[in-house]
Amino acid sequence: MVNQFTINLDKPIESAKILDGYGVPPDCTMSQNAQYGSEAESSAETQKNKLLEDLDKQKAEFAQLCQTLNNLISEINRFYEEVLARHKEEIAKLSVEIANKILMQKVQKGDYEIESIIKEALKNAPARQDIVVHLNPEDLSQYQSQRASGQQDDAGSTLAGVKFVADPGIGRAECLLETPKGIVKSFVNEHLEQISEALRRIE
């Protein structure tokens, strides 16, 4: 039978403290306790070093991956520039052909404003007086009809005083300006050639 004893205190317990070494097995010496603590610290340090090594390895792999990606981008850009340089002539020609087909479709449908074309040509005219504008008969007829119906009002405009003549040699959506100082042409083919030359000059 286990002996029990009772302690009677005059006052309530205000604080308690566990004594050093309490609960430590009797055969556990101070040196053994120090050894256990040293082993725990060593294990934590080893784990920390392993984590740092893994992190450094991941950083190195990421840096290598970024370098490889940059090299690939540089190689792609170089390949693109070489292809563009080799085929610049073909690209320019194809672009002009596409533009020509689109313009021809618009011309066939009458989807253009001849007045705007004339005004644009007048901007390049070397003189502003005694100008004769040659138009395709169909364009001239349409322009005169619009002017007669009040859709065109040239009073005080850039077309005031300009003489218009029908010229079967001029294509639709084109015009030729005669001035005392020279001739100004606004032909579709010439515009397309200018576009082609501009594309060829692009680096």
C-alpha positions as CSV (number, residue, x, y, z in Angstrom):
1,M,0.0,0.0,0.0
2,V,1.3,3.4,-1.0
3,N,1.8,5.8,1.9
4,Q,0.1,9.1,1.5
5,F,0.7,12.4,3.3
6,T,-1.1,15.7,3.5
7,I,0.4,19.2,3.7
8,N,-1.7,21.9,5.3
9,L,-0.8,25.5,4.2
10,D,-1.8,28.7,6.0
11,K,-2.0,30.8,2.8
12,P,-3.0,30.1,-0.8
13,I,-0.2,29.1,-3.3
14,E,0.8,32.2,-5.3
15,S,3.5,30.7,-7.6
16,A,5.2,27.4,-8.3
17,K,8.6,26.5,-9.8
18,I,9.9,23.2,-11.1
19,L,13.3,22.5,-9.7
20,D,16.2,22.0,-12.1
21,G,16.8,18.4,-12.9
22,Y,13.4,17.4,-11.7
23,G,12.1,14.4,-13.6
24,V,15.5,13.6,-15.0
25,P,16.4,9.9,-14.5
26,P,18.8,9.5,-11.7
27,D,21.4,7.9,-13.9
28,C,21.4,10.9,-16.3
29,T,24.4,13.1,-15.6
30,M,25.0,16.8,-16.6
31,S,27.4,15.7,-19.3
32,Q,24.7,13.5,-20.9
33,N,22.3,16.3,-20.9
34,A,24.8,18.5,-22.7
35,Q,25.4,15.8,-25.2
36,Y,21.7,15.5,-26.0
37,G,21.5,19.3,-26.5
38,S,24.6,19.3,-28.7
39,E,23.2,16.6,-30.9
40,A,19.9,18.4,-31.3
41,E,21.7,21.6,-32.3
42,S,23.9,19.7,-34.7
43,S,20.9,18.1,-36.4
44,A,19.2,21.5,-36.8
45,E,22.4,23.0,-38.3
46,T,22.7,20.1,-40.7
47,Q,19.1,20.5,-41.8
48,K,19.6,24.2,-42.3
49,N,22.7,23.7,-44.4
50,K,20.9,21.1,-46.5
51,L,18.1,23.6,-47.2
52,L,20.6,26.3,-48.1
53,E,22.4,23.9,-50.5
54,D,19.0,23.0,-52.1
55,L,18.2,26.6,-52.5
56,D,21.5,27.4,-54.1
57,K,21.1,24.5,-56.5
58,Q,17.6,25.7,-57.5
59,K,19.0,29.2,-58.1
60,A,21.8,27.9,-60.3
61,E,19.3,25.8,-62.3
62,F,17.0,28.8,-62.7
63,A,19.8,31.0,-63.9
64,Q,20.9,28.4,-66.4
65,L,17.3,28.1,-67.7
66,C,17.1,31.9,-68.1
67,Q,20.3,31.9,-70.0
68,T,19.1,29.1,-72.3
69,L,15.9,31.0,-72.9
70,N,17.7,34.2,-73.8
71,N,19.9,32.3,-76.2
72,L,16.9,30.9,-77.9
73,I,15.2,34.3,-78.2
74,S,18.4,35.8,-79.7
75,E,18.6,32.9,-82.2
76,I,14.9,33.3,-83.2
77,N,15.4,37.0,-83.7
78,R,18.5,36.5,-85.8
79,F,16.7,33.9,-87.9
80,Y,13.7,36.2,-88.4
81,E,16.0,39.1,-89.5
82,E,17.8,36.8,-92.0
83,V,14.5,35.5,-93.4
84,L,13.1,39.0,-93.7
85,A,16.3,40.2,-95.4
86,R,16.3,37.3,-97.9
87,H,12.6,37.6,-98.8
88,K,12.1,41.3,-98.5
89,E,11.7,41.6,-102.3
90,E,9.1,38.8,-102.3
91,I,7.3,40.3,-99.4
92,A,7.1,43.7,-101.0
93,K,5.9,42.2,-104.3
94,L,3.2,40.2,-102.6
95,S,2.0,43.2,-100.5
96,V,1.7,45.3,-103.7
97,E,-0.2,42.5,-105.4
98,I,-2.6,42.3,-102.5
99,A,-3.1,46.1,-102.4
100,N,-3.6,46.1,-106.2
101,K,-6.4,43.5,-106.0
102,I,-8.1,45.4,-103.2
103,L,-7.9,48.7,-105.2
104,M,-9.2,47.1,-108.3
105,Q,-12.2,45.7,-106.5
106,K,-13.0,49.1,-105.1
107,V,-12.6,50.7,-108.5
108,Q,-14.9,48.2,-110.2
109,K,-17.5,48.9,-107.5
110,G,-17.0,52.6,-107.8
111,D,-16.1,52.7,-104.1
112,Y,-13.9,55.9,-104.3
113,E,-14.3,59.7,-104.4
114,I,-12.8,61.2,-107.5
115,E,-12.9,64.6,-106.0
116,S,-10.6,63.6,-103.2
117,I,-8.2,62.0,-105.7
118,I,-8.1,65.3,-107.7
119,K,-7.5,67.4,-104.6
120,E,-4.7,65.2,-103.5
121,A,-3.1,65.5,-106.9
122,L,-3.5,69.3,-106.8
123,K,-1.3,69.3,-103.7
124,N,1.6,68.3,-105.8
125,A,0.9,70.7,-108.7
126,P,3.8,73.1,-109.4
127,A,1.2,75.8,-110.3
128,R,-2.3,76.7,-109.0
129,Q,-3.6,78.5,-112.1
130,D,-4.7,77.4,-115.6
131,I,-5.0,73.8,-114.5
132,V,-6.6,71.2,-116.8
133,V,-7.7,68.0,-115.2
134,H,-7.9,64.9,-117.4
135,L,-10.4,62.3,-116.1
136,N,-11.8,59.0,-117.3
137,P,-15.1,59.8,-119.1
138,E,-17.1,57.8,-116.5
139,D,-15.5,59.7,-113.6
140,L,-16.0,63.0,-115.3
141,S,-19.7,62.2,-115.9
142,Q,-20.2,61.2,-112.3
143,Y,-18.4,64.2,-111.0
144,Q,-20.4,66.6,-113.2
145,S,-23.7,64.9,-112.1
146,Q,-22.8,65.3,-108.5
147,R,-21.8,68.9,-109.1
148,A,-25.1,69.6,-110.9
149,S,-27.2,68.1,-108.2
150,G,-25.5,70.2,-105.6
151,Q,-23.5,67.4,-104.0
152,Q,-20.3,69.3,-105.0
153,D,-19.7,72.9,-104.3
154,D,-16.5,74.2,-105.7
155,A,-17.1,77.9,-105.0
156,G,-14.0,79.2,-103.2
157,S,-12.6,75.6,-103.0
158,T,-9.4,74.2,-104.4
159,L,-11.3,73.1,-107.5
160,A,-12.6,76.6,-108.4
161,G,-11.4,77.6,-111.8
162,V,-10.1,74.2,-112.7
163,K,-11.0,72.9,-116.2
164,F,-12.0,69.3,-116.7
165,V,-11.7,67.2,-119.8
166,A,-12.7,63.6,-120.6
167,D,-9.7,61.4,-121.5
168,P,-10.3,57.8,-122.4
169,G,-6.6,57.1,-121.8
170,I,-7.0,57.8,-118.1
171,G,-8.2,54.9,-116.0
172,R,-11.0,55.1,-113.4
173,A,-10.0,56.5,-110.1
174,E,-7.0,58.2,-111.8
175,C,-6.3,61.7,-113.1
176,L,-3.7,63.8,-114.9
177,L,-3.1,67.4,-114.3
178,E,-1.8,69.8,-116.9
179,T,-0.2,73.0,-115.5
180,P,1.8,75.7,-117.1
181,K,4.8,74.4,-115.2
182,G,4.4,70.7,-115.8
183,I,2.3,67.6,-115.5
184,V,1.1,65.8,-112.4
185,K,0.0,62.2,-112.6
186,S,-2.1,60.3,-110.2
187,F,-2.2,56.8,-111.5
188,V,-2.9,53.6,-109.4
189,N,0.1,51.8,-110.8
190,E,2.5,54.6,-109.9
191,H,1.1,54.7,-106.3
192,L,1.6,51.0,-106.0
193,E,5.2,51.3,-107.3
194,Q,5.9,54.0,-104.7
195,I,4.5,51.7,-102.0
196,S,6.7,48.9,-103.3
197,E,9.8,51.0,-103.2
198,A,9.0,52.1,-99.7
199,L,8.7,48.5,-98.6
200,R,12.0,47.6,-100.2
201,R,13.8,50.4,-98.3
202,I,12.5,49.2,-94.9
203,E,15.4,47.7,-92.9
